[in-house]
Amino acid sequence: MILTVTPNPSLDRTYEVPSLDRGEVVRATGERVDPGGKGVNVSRAVTAAGRRTVAVLPLGGAPGALVADLLDAQGIEVAPVPVAGATRSNIALAEADGVLTKINAPGPELTEAERELLLDTVRRQSPGADWIACCGSLPRGLAPSWYAELVTRVHAAGVRVALDTSGPALLAALRERPDVVKPNAGELAEAVGRPLITVGDALKAAEELRGMGARAVLASLGADGQLLVDDDGAWFGTAAVDAVRSNVGAGDSSLAGFLVAGGRGPEALASAVAHGAAAVRLPGSVMPTPADLDPAAVTVTADVPADRFLREPVS
């Protein structure tokens, strides 16, 4: 079982549009409403892969009730933490050429009692979990050290932790040695404080995160592929994608693929790449099923192409 923790979930509306012209009336060609938040997406991807998951998340107001209903309809077990504020609603505009524009609301501010209830709910749900995936931004009311405290408590219970967050929350949690962290290229560059121009730059940055405490780093480099760096070495994985329909949740799908494949080594990296590649071919934040995967299109190598320039460098 994979337990996910999403401190700042959302109700996500995705509109597919031919193009986005500021100041003009834009008519959508497609629309989806999904439960959102990075941990929620991981749970959705784990369920799509045929594995059990439990989603821990604070929920409030009508949007929170709809998020719970949508997750229940997808067969996902929910461990809700009732909060006074309303769950945020986000909007994503997906253009025909693959460009995505997102508008993310701030979300409710959690009280001290709600913060403790969230931690206690994770504690009560953690027995029997293979992994706990802690994902996304922190809502107002949670200090950057909150993930660090969660990692400490989870490790004390003997459960492995995957962490997907950024900024001060990531840096604070590294000191507690999460089992794997999953930054994208921008988050990786922010963590080390310098640009990433080549795959080698990303590899060096991942190694630095390990030096700060991460036991393994799974780095998403967008169209350039993914890197895995751990005690056993480094691997680079890629997959050809003919057309990108939406990259919403693709990184979350990758993390789910990594965890359901064991969360370690090149086989897990290959699963992560396959899940991410499948996700970008689907509309909105639809998560891939095993039928959507194309493992034969995935290449994983220990010969990391350090001199290769990133198609999407981070300055």
C-alpha positions, 0 to 999 in steps of 0.5 A, a space after each residue: 500500500 502507498 499512503 499519500 499526504 497532500 497538505 494543500 489539495 485542490 479541485 482542478 478544472 482543466 480546459 482544452 483550448 486551441 490557443 490562449 489570447 489575452 483579452 479575448 473570448 476563448 472557447 474551450 474544446 474540452 473540459 475536465 474536473 479532477 481532484 488535484 494536488 500532487 499527492 492526490 495525483 500520485 494516489 490516482 496513478 497508483 490506483 490506475 496501476 492496480 495498486 492500493 493507496 490511501 490519500 490523507 488530505 485536509 478537506 473543507 467546504 463544498 470544493 473539499 466535499 467534491 474532491 472526496 466524492 471524486 476520489 471515492 468514485 475512482 476507488 481511492 480510499 480517503 482519510 480526510 482531515 476536516 478543516 474550517 477553510 474551503 479547499 482551493 480551486 485551480 484552473 489549467 488552460 491546455 493549448 493545442 500545442 502543449 503549452 499549459 497555463 495554470 492558475 493556482 489558488 492559495 488554499 485555506 490557512 490551517 489552525 494549530 489543531 488542524 496541523 496536529 490532526 493532519 500529522 496524527 492522521 498520517 500516524 494512524 494510517 501509516 501501519 502497513 504502508 510500503 511508502 508514504 509519499 509526501 507531496 506538494 506545497 504547504 498551505 498557509 499555517 504550516 511552517 517550512 519545517 512541517 515536512 521535516 517533522 513528518 519525515 522524522 515521525 514516519 521514519 520512527 514508525 519504520 516506513 520509507 518516505 518519498 518527498 516531492 516539494 520545493 524551496 525551503 520545505 525541501 531544504 528543511 526536510 533534507 536534514 531528516 534524510 528522506 528516502 527519495 526526493 523528486 524535484 523537477 529541473 526548476 526545483 533542482 536548480 533552486 535547491 542548489 542555487 545555480 542554472 542547469 544547462 546540461 544533463 551533467 549540471 542536473 547530475 551534479 545538483 542531484 548529487 549535492 542534494 544527496 550530500 544534503 541528506 537525500 538518500 536518493 534523488 529522482 529528477 524529472 528533466 521534462 522532455 529531456 528525461 529523468 535522472 536517478 541517483 542513489 547509493 548504487 550509482 546514477 542512471 538516465 532514462 528517456 522515452 520518445 513521445 510523439 505528441 504532448 496533450 497535457 503535462 498536468 500530473 505527469 511528474 506525479 505519475 512518474 513518482 507513482 510509477 517509481 514507487 509501484 516498481 519498488 522505489 529503487 534502481 534502474 527498473 523503478 526508473 524505467 517504470 517512472 519514465 514509462 508512466 510519465 511518458 504515458 501521462 503526457 499523451 492523455 488529456 488533463 490530469 488523466 492518469 495512465 493505466 497499464 494499457 497506456 504504458 509503452 515499456 519498449 519505448 523506454 531507454 535507461 542507461 548508466 552512461 549518463 550523457 553529461 555533456 548533452 544540453 537540456 532542451 529546456 535549460 533552467 536559468 
